[in-house]
Amino acid sequence: MIVVTSRPIDNPKGPLETRSDIPALIAELRTLDDGDVWMLGGGKLQMTFMEQGALDEIEIYLISEIIGGGIPLFPPTGLRSTAKLISAQALHASCARLHYSFD
């Protein structure tokens, strides 16, 4: 498991590698020839991968809770991209999974 972080992780629960240089990580991942990479992270990390053309699909989970504020899903970077909806699935009365691909 690789964790992208800018600070050390004390007492990890299992074996892991940490990275802070995302462009170097993307270059390393592109050299692998063993299948897909599954990434779990926030909008800032995902936006960095999108800007490098390193994300081909994304899943977004919507929970219908109106809070009247918050932070954007993705940070404003100037990137403009159009995604194609692959599927939409209701997981619960208040949760939906949206699956998109990038061309």
Secondary structure, DSSP 8 states (H G I E B T S, - for coil): -EEE-SS--SS-SS--EEE--HHHHHHHHHH--SS-------HHHHHHHHHTT--SEEEEEEE----S----SS---S----EEEEEEEEEETTEEEEEEEE-
